[in-house]
């Protein structure tokens, strides 16, 4: 017998033992499982009809693809959440993937809210406007739209055809004469009584019918009104109706896709090339094209088309209602389960279809073409970006092309409304969801940009170091910092970084020369004398773009903060007065000054204001 015969070797690779431990208490019910690494961060999120059976497959790494074998080897622990049904598990899985962004899941990069078209219902003369964010009570919404441009075009069209007002209620209440929109025939001027409530309500009904896909019925109704006006010799009214009909015809004929056989649907098409994927989505509502947007899912290198589309659909509708129909470019596994899960969110039936012929197939082909072209543009830009990053690495002596460059800038007016910002760029261009704003807390002397930059960097790096310095491979740790300034700014920032112990991040300051001409910038690195690049150097243009983007973001942030400060009124300081009551008071009295001068009886008579609230407001402006 061999001397080693008594030894029992554990053939299990790292991670398998942790999974086997978790399986001992894992139920067979539906649910979601999370694989965690040594730091407790999610490596992978998955759903299952029977948790124990699904997770058991990970204990046989030889049958798994290389990507999942790596995932299993890094697994230290597992967490599960049970659900009543597999459809509920699918919805929870999508929510967790979108929130946690696990490294081994296909993830959707979609951090932007979508604009909607809003028609207010709480006013005698409803307003039509663009809306983002959470729905508000007392309003009807149509959408979503792919972009602000798309919804703005629709608002303009609705003004031209239906003459609905777009002004805020406060503006409406304070008008004494028609605005410019009435002069250019885009508003019926209900603010000054140019149209009565009954006639305006009829315009609103026509607008609702149009947005609900009944444009043909509205056009027939307008044509009948025009003929009646002509018979009655009301030629001015007939001409106005003619202009509205022309506007309606223009709206119906515009757009790349306006399929007659599709009323409410999302067209979702996928194109894959060079280990990357692009998903193109067209929003069709009421038979009209509300625009399209391209998405580039992360971690989709080794995934096939069906897996990418499945992951995309589940995550895309995590925070928005799905339409009744999804037209897909590829078949997806578990289509019935996805439809069931989406129906739970929408409280109605949702159908997934892969058209093979006819008009719907033509729409799919058009979306596929858009997805291919978008991916080709991205690949071309990525190749150019990689060359620029390699040039940056060579110029500043970095060991490899930087994966993350952070650029900082400040904006203020004599120290007021001071903000610092961070802009991030990498191999895929600007990473806008990583941008950060820092409201300067101070105290900072007017014009002390060094102190502002010091505060921003202490908050940015101090928190990261306090929580535990991330590994250099982590995506949220920079390879290089670029700041706008000369030797003084460089020295101040270098001191802050040294005090924090951040010594392995390349610091570069970019400063314009004495003549302040772009193209003659000086670079300060602390390792060699300041130097310039040739005026037409591609790397110089790239670094200028980084600086200019930080400057643009800083100014936009400052302006937004300043506007918010200006929009505040003394009503904000009254205890118990929130946005709704503030709006009610301003609508009733016209201004904060009007509220401050109102008597207690007048305040109690204001709509939506209780006696206790009226006394609180009166007491604030008339202390004993």
JOMO-V446995 format. One record per backbone hydrogen bond with DSSP energy under -1.0 kcal/mol. CO is the residue of the C=O (numbers start at 1). NH is the residue of the N-H. If there is no record, write none. Layout:
# JOMO-V446995
[[CO:NH] [CO:NH]]
This chain:
# JOMO-V446995
[[2:5] [4:7] [13:16] [15:19] [16:20] [17:21] [18:22] [19:23] [22:25] [27:52] [29:51] [30:83] [31:48] [32:81] [33:46] [34:79] [35:43] [35:44] [36:76] [36:77] [37:40] [41:37] [43:104] [44:35] [46:33] [48:31] [50:54] [51:55] [52:56] [55:58] [56:59] [57:60] [60:63] [61:64] [65:69] [66:70] [67:71] [68:72] [69:73] [70:74] [72:75] [77:36] [79:34] [81:32] [85:89] [86:90] [87:91] [88:92] [89:93] [90:94] [91:95] [92:96] [93:97] [94:98] [95:99] [96:100] [97:101] [102:105] [107:298] [108:110] [115:145] [116:131] [117:142] [118:129] [119:140] [127:120] [129:118] [131:116] [138:121] [138:122] [140:119] [142:117] [147:151] [148:152] [149:153] [150:154] [151:155] [152:156] [153:157] [154:158] [155:159] [156:160] [157:161] [158:162] [159:163] [163:188] [165:128] [168:172] [169:173] [179:183] [180:184] [181:186] [182:185] [189:194] [190:193] [196:200] [197:201] [198:202] [199:203] [200:204] [201:205] [202:206] [203:207] [204:208] [205:209] [206:210] [207:211] [208:212] [209:214] [210:213] [214:218] [215:219] [216:220] [217:221] [218:222] [219:223] [220:224] [221:225] [222:226] [223:227] [224:228] [225:229] [226:230] [227:231] [228:232] [229:234] [230:233] [233:235] [234:238] [235:239] [236:240] [237:241] [238:242] [239:243] [240:244] [241:245] [242:246] [243:247] [244:248] [245:249] [246:250] [247:251] [248:252] [249:253] [259:262] [263:287] [265:284] [266:327] [267:282] [268:329] [269:280] [271:278] [273:276] [276:273] [278:271] [279:295] [280:269] [281:293] [282:267] [283:290] [284:265] [285:288] [288:285] [290:146] [291:283] [293:281] [295:279] [298:107] [304:308] [305:309] [306:310] [307:311] [308:312] [309:313] [310:314] [311:315] [312:316] [313:317] [315:318] [324:351] [325:266] [326:353] [327:268] [334:338] [335:339] [336:340] [337:341] [338:342] [339:343] [340:344] [341:345] [342:346] [343:347] [351:326] [353:328] [358:362] [359:363] [360:364] [361:365] [362:366] [363:367] [364:368] [365:369] [366:370] [367:371] [368:372] [369:373] [370:374] [371:375] [372:376] [373:377] [374:378] [375:379] [376:380] [377:381] [378:382] [379:383] [380:384] [381:385] [382:386] [383:387] [384:388] [385:389] [386:390] [387:391] [388:392] [389:393] [390:394] [391:395] [392:396] [393:398] [404:479] [404:480] [405:425] [406:482] [407:423] [409:421] [411:419] [413:416] [416:413] [418:440] [419:411] [420:438] [421:409] [422:436] [423:407] [424:431] [425:405] [426:429] [429:426] [430:432] [431:434] [432:435] [436:422] [438:420] [445:448] [447:449] [448:452] [449:453] [450:454] [451:455] [452:456] [453:457] [454:458] [455:459] [456:460] [457:461] [458:462] [461:465] [462:466] [463:467] [471:474] [474:477] [479:506] [480:406] [481:508] [482:408] [483:510] [486:490] [487:491] [488:492] [489:493] [490:494] [491:495] [492:496] [493:497] [494:498] [495:499] [496:500] [497:502] [501:503] [506:481] [508:483] [509:524] [510:485] [511:522] [513:516] [517:520] [522:511] [523:531] [524:509] [531:523] [534:537] [537:541] [538:542] [539:543] [540:544] [541:545] [542:546] [543:547] [544:548] [545:549] [546:550] [547:551] [548:552] [549:553] [550:554] [551:555] [552:556] [553:557] [554:558] [555:559] [556:560] [557:561] [558:562] [559:563] [560:564] [561:565] [562:566] [563:567] [569:572] [570:573] [571:574] [574:577] [578:582] [579:583] [580:584] [581:585] [582:586] [583:587] [584:588] [585:589] [586:590] [591:595] [592:596] [593:597] [595:598] [599:603] [600:604] [601:605] [606:609] [610:614] [611:615] [612:616] [613:617] [614:618] [615:619] [616:620] [617:621] [618:622]]
